[in-house]
Amino acid sequence: MAVVFSRLTIEALYIAYLRFQDKKYWEDYDLDYKKYISPEDKKFRKIHWIKIIYLLLSVIIFIILSDYIDNVSNQLNLLIILITLVILISWLIMFVLWVIRSIKNKLNNK
């Protein structure tokens, strides 16, 4: 008669077995990840956070401008539309660059 165990059960039992075999590895394991991050990863993370902050700020600007668009004169209304277009064009550029980068990465991985 065969006994069937789920993969999760087997992995949990194996981790428990390893922990009882060598407690030093599990209890004294302290790795400072900031030492092992490459400069390229730091640059990528910085650019990534700048993009996120830019997108959030532009959404906030859209919300604020949508409240004011009915209450302003025609010249300011034109300015609001231009600001909106600039932000949308920058979003489009960011999206196109992201698509190009992802296609390039997929081609390089093959």
Protein Blocks (a to p, Z undefined) as FASTA:
>chain_A
ZZdddfklmmmmmmmmmmmmmmmlmmmgccdfklmpcfklmmmmmmmmmmmmmmmmmmmm
mmmmmmmmmmpcfklmmmmmmmmmmmmmmmmmmmmmmmmmmmmmmmmmZZ
